[in-house]
Amino acid sequence: MGSNTIQILVAMVIYMAAVIGIGLVYAKKANKSSENYYLGGRSLGPWVTAMSAEASDMSGWLLMGLPGVAYWCGLADAAWTAIGLAVGTYINWLIVSKRLRRYSIRANNSITLPEFFSNRFRENKKVIMTIAALFILIFFTVYAASCFVTCGKLFSTLFGLDYKVMMILGAVFVLVYTILGGFLAESASDFMQAIVMIVALSVIVVIGVVKAGGFGAVMENAQAVPGFLDFFGIATPITTEAGEQIVEAGVPLFEKTTASYGWLSIASCMAWGLGYFGMPQVLLRFMAIRKEKELKMSRRIATVWVVISLAVAVFIGIIGRQLYPVAHLTKASAENVFITLSTSFLPPIIAGFVMAGILAATISSSDSYLLIAASAFAKNIFQGVIKKKASDKQVMTMTRVTLLVIALIGIVIALDENSVIFQIVSFAWAGFGATFGPLMLFSLFWKRTTKAGAIAGMIGGAGMVFFWKLVLNPLGGMFAIYELLPAFIFSAILIVVVSLLTKKPSAEIEEDFEAVKAGAVEGAIEE
């Protein structure tokens, strides 16, 4: 291992030690109760709420997946996806955050998403809670796998070590950290990691533009590839049957004509924004903030962070295509472009801290995914259904056991080093968006929503994600649209139809709804 590599490793170890330190600091407070462990006692300030929500949401996908898409096929896919996410972020903070915080308090002080849905409909048999918890387990296990893939790619690319070994070590680190500190440690470290992520992205963009000869040179190079900078067209790499881009005389080959990119493709990418309404790691931050009136500041912070980060991430892919046109010849390899730029342009010790940005993004997301998935089983299924008289200590023990099992399954899914992070994340994102997004909106804003409608919406939305992705999507044409959009619409239709066909909610449920709507919830609004 050369001196440069050692310096990079030292910087990353320092960063990892800081993250572990945060876990240790918060471990004692987190372990006082399951509410502290899962929701931090509703004590987050506006800055931590906003930054931790976005850092846990974006993951290594922001630094590897999104730049990889821009590097591989140009602006359209990456830019429209980024626009959809930015719009979805703002609307979610604007219309969902306040109402959800109030309602989670009114609904018997709910501290997990399945518990909120269950208490919202005042169910006794915990059917909604069980279904919601199971879907969280399924989709967050897939999400955790995408984070482990990021760890494996990062360390194997940097140090030339075996992908599988590095992926497993990364997973173990995340698991230990999550077990230590719970939600408070996760949120505090996510705040720090959000700063690292945006600084890392910005530094690489500035240096990349300078190395490329200026902004004009970057744009001129990109325009030379048909469709690369088009919003309504897309570049198409010419590849072998194995998916590797063909290179002639040191130049990567693209189709000479721009591929069409119509409104269906745009809608498909913009649909990413719908996912926010059902994303547990973001919704929990709405529930955890200490004061409802601070959500306005959090919304502004989150929106600015997201817009800057997404724009810079997309531009990194454009810059990388000019500076290193033949460095990454497969779609999976393209996701390493951020690593290539960082290690090429920066002094090793600084590159190590920038690489920590990827690690930061991965940790900030995977700890959220593991914690929420574990709480879904331990709190909502184990204590809520299997052993209703389970003590807080037993719930905490079951949480840690569940964390271990989920991590092991995630490791198995992540064993394939040719996995494309963007594709793994897109499927899990669709799953959450369609399963919980419509239900969250109708639960908060439509009094006539019934328990049966809620169940139909969750099952129908999740089922359509699988059906569209595995059966219809391969047919191409109009079926090639991102599965989140049709599944979201299908879930919403089911909720409305089934709710109207079943008995209207009880007077107690309607009273809860009206109290939340009026803001008359103790603890929800502070002077």
KOLSE-478051 format. One record per residue (C-alpha): residue in one letter; x, y, z. Coordinates in steps of 0.001 Angstrom, whole numbers, padded with zeros to 6 digits, always signed. Each point is the difference from the previous one (the first is absolute). Layout:
aXYZ/...
// end
This chain:
m+000000+000000+000000/g+001584+003295-001144/s+000389+003142+002109/n-002876+001748-001801/t-002344-002874+000731/i+001090-000055+003635/q-000771+003716+000339/i-003463-000509-001461/l-000594-002891+002389/v+001181+002037+003025/a-002393+002840-000834/m-002912-002406-000333/v+000874-001749+003265/i-000004+003370+001785/y-003432+000686-001417/m-001343-003425+000976/a+001372+000477+003526/a-001915+003284+000252/v-003206-001758-001033/i+000521-002761+002569/g+000669+002708+002602/i-003396+001541-000701/g-001596-003408+000466/l+001672-000425+003398/v-001003+003495+001149/y-003668-000653-000703/a-000063-003673+000980/k-000940+000600+003650/k-002869+002364-000777/a-001230-002131-002891/n-000248-003118+002142/k-002146+001604+002689/s-003171-000993-001853/s-001253-001252-003348/e-001471+003458-000728/n+003428+001563+000433/y+001594-002733-002100/y-002514+000176-002851/l-001004+003693-000052/g+002475+001868+002212/g-002723+001125+002390/r-001282+002501-002593/s+002939+002271+000794/l+001591+000840-003385/g+000709+003616-000881/p-000808+001456-003446/w+003508-000288-001442/v+000532-003607+001106/t-003533-000907-001123/a+000522+001391-003497/m+003573-001109-000618/s-000392-003473+001482/a-003197-000583-001985/e+001686+000829-003290/a+003282-001776+000745/s-001784-003198+001005/d-002183+000312-003085/m+002698+000564-002631/s+002556-002675+001019/g+002994-000987-002125/w-002377+000241-002944/l+000559+003780-000013/l+003783-000251-000357/m+000192-003132-002124/g-003335-000966-001555/l-001145+003388-001348/p+003406+001099-001383/g+000253-003463-001561/v-003258+000485-001913/a+001144+003411-001303/y+003399-001423-000990/w-001526-002953-001839/c-002791+001549-002080/g+000048+003747+000555/l-002237+002602+001556/a-003608-001053-000582/d-000493-002971+002342/a+002081+001481+002794/a-001376+003548-000266/w-003694-000905-000163/t+000449-002397+002925/a+001718+002760+001984/i-002782+002475-000820/g-002635-002494+001117/l+001822-000600+003262/a+000449+003716+000703/v-003691+000740-000600/g-001046-003031+002054/t+002233+001071+002883/y-001519+003470+000172/i-003624-001134-000260/n+000490-002732+002608/w+001415+002481+002527/l-002679+002541-000911/i-003187-002074+000316/v+000844-003191+001909/s+002432+000954+002764/k-002230+002066+002328/r-003068-002158-000389/l+001948-003207+000619/r+001699+001306+003126/r-003362+001015+001467/y-001721-003218-001009/s+002779-002249+001324/i-000483+001621+003430/r-003785-000240-000198/a+000246-003636-001123/n+001108-001187+003436/n+003471+001568-000315/s+001053-002327-002832/i+003772-000397-000400/t+000194-002183-003128/l-001769+000231-003357/p-001921-003310+000304/e-001075+001026+003493/f-001269+003339-001321/f-002107-001617-002733/s-001374-002530+002492/n-000883+002603+002617/r-001362+002392-002633/f-002723-002548-000801/r-000373-001176+003626/e+000345-003654-000955/n-000034-002755+002612/k+001379-002973-001934/k+003033+001901-001322/v-000483-001097-003617/i+001183+003310-001467/m+002957+000058+002384/t+001099-003510-000994/i-000331+000589-003744/a+001832+003336+000187/a+002794-001491+002109/l+000487-002921-002396/f+000286+002283-003027/i+002484+002193+001860/l+002083-003095+000745/i-000050-001074-003655/f+000824+003329-001639/f+002497+001207+002602/t+001924-003249-000278/v+000378+000738-003724/y+000956+003594+000828/a+002632-001138+002502/a+001433-002276-002697/s+000497+003014-002292/c+002010+001695+002748/f+002157-003081+000475/v+000660-000055-003768/t+001178+003611+000304/c+002416-000943+002808/g+001365-002916-002018/k+000509+002073-003157/l+001611+002844+001919/f+002616-002047+001816/s+000751-002418-002817/t+000499+002911-002433/l+002157+001989+002421/f+002191-002752+001359/g-000197-002702-002655/l-001349-002466+002548/d-002622-002713-000425/y-003492+001466-000456/k-001803-002581+002115/v+002375+000324+002956/m-000232+003787-000055/m-003788-000075-000345/i-000351-002280+003024/l+002373+002123+002111/g-001988+003117-000899/a-003227-001727+000990/v+001462-001064+003355/f+001111+003564+000742/v-003465+001390-000744/l-001651-002729+002090/v+002185+000652+003059/y-000567+003731-000256/t-003789-000349-000278/i-000198-002357+002981/l+001975+002451+002136/g-001900+003241-000266/g-003423-000334-001567/f-001944+002914-001482/l+001747+002854+001853/a+003476-001140-000999/e-001221-000652-003520/s-001526+003480-000294/a+003009+001793+001514/s+002473-001798-002247/d-002282+000498-002994/f+000186+003750+000606/m+003794-000172-000156/q-000131-002311-002997/a-002341+002317-001908/i+002633+002725+000325/v+002778-002353-001120/m-002057-001115-003008/i-000793+003457-001351/v+003551+001259+000591/a+001475-003060-001725/l-002247+000434-003031/s+000680+003730-000292/v+003779-000354+000324/i+000177-002610-002758/v-002160+002078-002354/v+002131+003118+000418/i+003293-001846-000471/g-001434-002062-002871/v-001092+003105-001910/v+003441+001546+000442/k+001769-003179-001156/a-002308-000240-003025/g+000913+003503-001134/g-003045+001842+001221/f-003780-000339-000124/g-000109+000746-003736/a+002409-002823-000776/v-002133-002463+001975/m-003150+001023-001872/e+001731-000071-003381/n+001266-003527+000580/a-003390-001232+001161/q-001765+001539-003006/a+002260-002029-002305/v-001837-003166+001111/p-003456-000234-001641/g-002693+000476+002627/f+002373+000329+002960/l-001225+003446+001096/d-003571-000287-001270/f-002966+000216+002365/f-002247-001597-002630/g+002484-002495-001426/i+002532-002454+001358/a+003451-001286-000950/t+000322-003710-000750/p+003367-001711+000603/i+000874-002688-002573/t+000742-003132+001992/t+000977-003613-000451/e-002397-002814+000894/a+001625-000013+003448/g-001010+003647+000509/e+003482+001528-000356/q+000258+003211-001993/i+002055-000322-003201/v+003075+002238-000338/e+001736+000879-003276/a+003256+001987-000134/g-000434+000925+003646/v-003493+001387-000554/p-003134-001616+001551/l-002678-000601-002653/f-003568+001316+000145/e-002859-000337-002460/k+000175+002852-002518/t-003633+000967+000421/t-001624+001187+003200/a-002423-002529+001465/s-003514+001333+000561/y-000919+001106+003492/g-003689+000832+000164/w-002470+001024+002664/l-000437-003580+001173/s+003710-000176+000826/i-000140+003366+001744/a-003024-001061+002051/s+001827-003191+000893/c+002965+001928+001416/m-002090+002726+001651/a-001974-002751+001750/w+002974-000442+002332/g-001388+002992+001903/l-003121-001986+000948/g+002166-002337+002040/y+000518+002567+002739/f-003563-000280+001277/g+000684-003601+001022/m+003648+000143+001054/p+000247-001073+003679/q+003472+001459+000660/v-001266+003474-000992/l-003462-000269+001555/l+001479-000987+003363/r+001927+003295+000098/f-003305+001849-000303/m-001226-001928+003039/a+003233+000526+001964/i+000481+003782-000203/r-000351+001705+003385/k-002322+002823-001139/e-002464+000101-002854/k+000695+003660-000734/e+003653-000893-000764/l-001040-002084-002996/k-000146+003121-002179/m+003704+000627+000534/s+000734-003688-000537/r-001862+000088-003313/r+002158+002861-001277/i+003229-001651+001124/a-000949-003357-001509/t-001082+001490-003332/v+003172+002056-000454/w+002203-002978+000904/v-001819-002313-002408/v+000025+002405-002958/i+003719+000737+000332/s+001008-003620+000612/l-002025-001435-002872/a+001157+002617-002507/v+003646-000471+000928/a-000270-003813-000095/v-001401+000074-003537/f+002711+002405-001161/i+002712-002278+001405/g-001095-002669-002448/i+000215+002486-002900/i+003500+001114+001038/g+001155-003573+000476/r-001010-000945-003536/q+002346+002675-001382/l+002956-000587+002283/y-000110-003813+000108/p-002005-001085-003065/v+001218-003620-000046/a+000568-000598+003719/h-003426-001570+000523/l-001355-002111-002830/t-002985-001673+001681/k-003066+001415+001696/a+001097-001501+003331/s+003536+001376-000307/a-001319+003477-000892/e-001151+000349+003606/n+003659+000272+001033/v+000573+003276-001872/f-000121+002077+003206/i+002728-002189+001512/t+002130+000346-003139/l-000224+003799+000020/s+000688+000270+003721/t+003059-002238+000091/s+001432+001563-003166/f-000247+003680+000924/l+000402+000244+003766/p+002934-000531+002359/p-000382-003499+001504/i-000895+001150+003513/i-002675+002371-001355/a-001241-002661-002416/g-000444-002249+003018/f-002337+002462+001642/v-001865+000503-003277/m-000333-003774-000289/a-001422+000163+003468/g-002817+001919-001683/i-001037-003202-001741/l+000398-001922+003221/a-002010+002735+001734/a-002843-000318-002472/t-000003-003768+000309/i+000091-000074+003787/s-002632+002723+000359/s-002431-002008-002085/s+000758-003574+001001/d-000218+000716+003724/s-003426+001585-000594/y-001156-002946-002082/l+001211-002594+002483/l-001448+001819+002997/i-003425+000600-001545/a-000239-003562-001330/a+001019-001442+003374/s-002493+002189+001840/a-002725-001100-002418/f+000462-003588+001133/a+000967+000424+003658/k-002445+002746+000929/n-002877-000641-002380/i-000027-003759-000565/f+001796-001473+003039/q-001509+002332+002612/g-003068+001028-001964/v-001175-003454-001070/i+002107-002945+001233/k+000761+000976+003620/k-002143+002963+000949/k+001296+000111+003583/a+003645+000072-001039/s+002097+002315+002146/d+001971+002907-001400/k+003199-001978+000621/q-001325-002978-001977/v-000973+002292-002879/m+003494+001494-000071/t+001572-003472-000015/m-002259-001112-002848/t+000934+003177-001890/r+003665-000921+000092/v-000661-003577-001063/t-002111+001277-002900/l+002750+002430-000993/l+002412-002904-000324/v-002385-002106-002101/i-000848+002887-002366/a+003689+000814-000428/l+000775-003622-000879/i-002743-000114-002632/g+001180+003341-001395/i+003543-001375-000271/v-001245-002992-001995/i-001871+002292-002425/a+003107+002204-000368/l+002414-002835-000857/d-000192+000763-003747/e+002659+002657-000661/n-001614+000848-003355/s-003094+001298+001760/v-001016+003493-001127/i-000759+002148+003056/f-002449+002205-001909/q-002137-002988-001017/i-000107-001532+003480/v-000962+003315+001573/s-002642+000732-002648/f-001855-003249+000755/a-000002+000493+003783/w-000964+003674-000460/a-002966-001035-002150/g-000990-002573+002609/f-000198+002524+002810/g-001521+002741-002128/a-002863-002151-001281/t-000605-001960+003218/f-000106+002908+002445/g-000126+003227-002041/p-003679+000016-001006/l-001034-001349+003399/m+001933+002738+001798/l-001657+002739-002068/f-003506-001416+000365/s+000488-000717+003719/l+000993+003602+000634/f-002398+001794-002331/w-003096-002144-000692/k-002285-000709+002954/r-001959-002678-001890/t+003031-002331-000300/t-000818-003352+001606/k+002039-002846+001424/a-000971-002239-002933/g+001031+002720-002453/a+003343+000336+001764/i+000688-003734-000219/a-001038-000159-003659/g+002202+002988-000840/m+003107-001445+001639/i-000333-003491-001453/g-001072+001267-003423/g+002801+002566-000216/a+002720-002443+001032/g-001378-002753-002215/m-000133+002280-003032/v+003657+000978+000499/f+001037-003649-000278/f-002434-000778-002845/w+000946+003041-002080/k+003735-000442+000547/l+000181-003747-000633/v-002818-000620-002490/l-000987+003172-001873/n+003229+002021-000071/p+001909-002564-002127/l-002661+000434-002731/g+001355+003492-000724/g-001918+002840-001637/m-002434+001703+002381/f+000690-002738+002563/a+003628+001130+000304/i-001121+002833+002294/y+001375+000008+003573/e-002163-002343+002053/l-000575+002569+002766/l-002370+002116-002116/p-002586-002658-000972/a+000261-001689+003398/f-000562+003314+001833/i-003079+000757-002117/f-001336-003550+000434/s+000402+000192+003782/a-001777+003364+000160/i-002930-001327-002061/l-000324-003047+002248/i-000042+002141+003153/v-002792+002205-001354/v-002134-002784-001474/v+000257-002400+002937/s-000526+002790+002552/l-003189+001124-001760/l-001270-003582-000180/t+000548-000678+003701/k-001520+001428+003162/k+001156+003507+000820/p+002479+000471+002874/s-001244+000122+003582/a-000802+003239+001785/e+003220-000315+002040/i+002142-000244-003147/e-001773+002988-001562/e+000464+001949+003234/d+003747-000710-000121/f+000135+001197-003599/e-001817+003257+000716/a+002131+000714+003081/v+003204-000438-002007/k-001388+002100-002845/a-000783+002805+002444/g+003392-000282+001684/a-001622-000832+003339/v+002517-002627+001045/e+001824+000216+003322/g+003735+000307-000547/a-000348+000504-003743/i+000230+003784-000010/e+002234+001955+002347/e-000177+003691+000665/
// end
